Amino acid sequence: MTVEHAGVSGRRVHRWGLIAAAVLLIASAAVLATLYVTQYRADSQTGPAAQEAVVAAASNATTALLSYAPETIDSDLEAARSMMTGEFATYYGKFTADVVAPAARDRGVQAQAHVIDSALMELHPDQAKVLVFLKQQTASRERPEPAVTANSVVVTVSKVGDDWLVSAFDPV
């Protein structure tokens, strides 16, 4: 083999190596761009549709958490629990079992919450905070005339699968 022949072979190998590296670089960039646009792009996970879903989930859950009647207390509380997750679901389950359900059964306490307005405070792909303004009417056998209160709460919702579930509920 001559020196000239070895030089030509070395250049071919070098050229094919550069071509292979360029093809790999372009393919990697295409894969990364596709992943970014389809899965990781935060604005697609926090756009107008997601904002509406978050506000609706927080508003609906607020109504469910704060509305119950003696005749339907078990199903009311179960429906509300299905809209929660994490430590808040545990807390709500214990609180309603120890306080709310006995009051509803023994004293006929009933409550009905109505969301007046709600506004998105924060939105991330997996968690959001919504400020909810509400009016709640509470009555009992001893006080059949409903007491009306206006309240506001910050409802934190977390994404669980395709659903937004309440993970914190903080009166303001």
C-alpha positions as CSV (number, residue, x, y, z in Angstrom):
1,M,0.0,0.0,0.0
2,T,1.4,3.3,-0.9
3,V,1.4,6.4,1.2
4,E,-0.8,8.2,-1.3
5,H,-3.4,5.4,-1.2
6,A,-3.4,5.4,2.6
7,G,-4.0,9.2,2.6
8,V,-7.0,8.8,0.3
9,S,-8.6,6.1,2.5
10,G,-8.0,8.1,5.6
11,R,-9.8,11.1,4.0
12,R,-12.8,8.9,3.0
13,V,-13.1,7.6,6.6
14,H,-12.9,11.1,7.9
15,R,-15.5,12.4,5.4
16,W,-17.9,9.5,6.2
17,G,-17.4,10.2,10.0
18,L,-18.3,13.8,9.5
19,I,-21.4,12.9,7.5
20,A,-22.5,10.4,10.1
21,A,-22.0,13.0,12.9
22,A,-24.0,15.6,10.9
23,V,-26.9,13.1,10.3
24,L,-27.0,12.2,14.0
25,L,-27.0,15.8,15.0
26,I,-29.9,16.6,12.7
27,A,-31.9,13.6,13.8
28,S,-31.3,14.5,17.5
29,A,-32.4,18.1,16.9
30,A,-35.6,16.8,15.2
31,V,-36.4,14.4,18.0
32,L,-35.8,17.1,20.6
33,A,-38.0,19.6,18.7
34,T,-40.8,17.1,18.4
35,L,-40.7,16.2,22.1
36,Y,-40.7,19.9,23.1
37,V,-43.6,20.8,20.9
38,T,-45.8,17.7,21.8
39,Q,-44.9,16.9,25.4
40,Y,-42.9,19.4,27.3
41,R,-44.1,22.8,26.0
42,A,-45.5,24.5,29.1
43,D,-47.8,26.9,27.2
44,S,-49.7,24.0,25.7
45,Q,-50.3,22.6,29.2
46,T,-51.2,26.1,30.6
47,G,-53.1,27.6,27.7
48,P,-56.7,28.9,27.6
49,A,-58.3,25.4,27.7
50,A,-56.2,24.4,30.7
51,Q,-57.0,27.6,32.4
52,E,-60.8,27.1,31.9
53,A,-60.5,23.4,33.1
54,V,-58.6,24.5,36.3
55,V,-61.0,27.2,37.2
56,A,-64.0,25.0,36.6
57,A,-62.5,22.1,38.6
58,A,-61.8,24.4,41.6
59,S,-65.2,26.0,41.4
60,N,-67.1,22.7,41.1
61,A,-65.1,21.2,43.9
62,T,-65.7,24.2,46.2
63,T,-69.4,23.8,45.8
64,A,-69.2,20.1,46.5
65,L,-66.9,20.4,49.5
66,L,-69.2,23.0,51.2
67,S,-72.7,21.6,50.3
68,Y,-74.5,18.9,52.1
69,A,-77.8,17.9,53.5
70,P,-78.8,15.5,56.4
71,E,-80.7,13.2,54.0
72,T,-77.8,12.8,51.5
73,I,-74.8,13.4,53.8
74,D,-73.0,10.2,52.9
75,S,-73.3,10.6,49.1
76,D,-72.6,14.3,49.4
77,L,-69.3,13.7,51.2
78,E,-68.3,10.8,48.9
79,A,-68.9,13.0,45.8
80,A,-66.7,15.7,47.4
81,R,-64.0,13.3,48.3
82,S,-63.8,12.1,44.7
83,M,-62.6,15.6,43.8
84,M,-59.6,15.6,46.2
85,T,-56.2,14.2,46.5
86,G,-53.3,13.8,48.9
87,E,-53.1,14.9,52.5
88,F,-56.1,17.2,52.0
89,A,-58.3,14.3,51.0
90,T,-57.2,12.5,54.2
91,Y,-57.9,15.6,56.3
92,Y,-61.3,16.2,54.7
93,G,-62.3,12.6,55.3
94,K,-61.4,12.7,59.0
95,F,-62.9,16.2,59.5
96,T,-66.2,15.3,57.8
97,A,-66.5,12.0,59.6
98,D,-65.8,13.6,63.0
99,V,-67.6,16.9,62.7
100,V,-69.7,17.5,59.6
101,A,-71.6,14.2,59.3
102,P,-72.5,14.0,63.0
103,A,-73.8,17.6,62.9
104,A,-75.8,17.0,59.8
105,R,-77.4,13.8,61.2
106,D,-77.9,14.9,64.8
107,R,-78.8,18.5,64.4
108,G,-80.1,18.6,60.9
109,V,-77.3,20.9,59.7
110,Q,-77.4,21.6,56.0
111,A,-75.2,23.8,53.9
112,Q,-75.4,25.0,50.3
113,A,-72.5,26.8,48.7
114,H,-72.7,29.0,45.5
115,V,-69.6,30.2,43.7
116,I,-70.0,33.9,42.9
117,D,-66.8,34.3,41.0
118,S,-63.4,32.7,40.6
119,A,-60.0,33.7,39.2
120,L,-56.9,31.9,38.3
121,M,-53.9,32.9,40.5
122,E,-51.2,30.5,39.3
123,L,-51.0,27.8,36.7
124,H,-48.2,25.3,36.2
125,P,-48.5,22.1,34.1
126,D,-49.2,19.9,37.2
127,Q,-50.6,22.4,39.8
128,A,-52.6,25.6,40.0
129,K,-54.2,28.0,42.5
130,V,-57.6,29.5,42.1
131,L,-59.2,32.3,44.2
132,V,-62.9,31.4,44.7
133,F,-65.5,33.8,46.0
134,L,-68.6,32.1,47.4
135,K,-71.7,32.5,49.3
136,Q,-72.8,29.8,51.7
137,Q,-76.2,29.3,53.3
138,T,-76.3,27.2,56.5
139,A,-79.4,26.1,58.4
140,S,-80.3,23.5,61.0
141,R,-83.4,22.2,62.9
142,E,-82.7,24.8,65.7
143,R,-82.2,27.6,63.2
144,P,-84.3,26.9,60.1
145,E,-83.7,30.4,58.8
146,P,-80.5,30.1,56.7
147,A,-77.5,32.1,57.8
148,V,-75.7,33.5,54.8
149,T,-72.0,34.1,54.8
150,A,-69.7,35.4,52.1
151,N,-66.2,33.8,51.9
152,S,-63.2,33.5,49.7
153,V,-60.8,30.6,49.5
154,V,-57.6,29.8,47.6
155,V,-58.1,26.3,46.1
156,T,-55.0,24.5,45.1
157,V,-55.6,21.8,42.5
158,S,-53.1,19.2,41.3
159,K,-53.1,17.3,38.1
160,V,-53.8,13.6,38.7
161,G,-54.0,11.7,35.4
162,D,-56.4,13.9,33.3
163,D,-58.2,15.4,36.3
164,W,-57.6,18.4,38.4
165,L,-58.2,17.5,42.1
166,V,-58.1,19.7,45.2
167,S,-54.9,19.3,47.1
168,A,-55.3,22.3,49.5
169,F,-58.2,24.5,50.5
170,D,-57.2,27.7,52.3
171,P,-59.7,30.3,53.5
172,V,-58.6,33.9,52.9
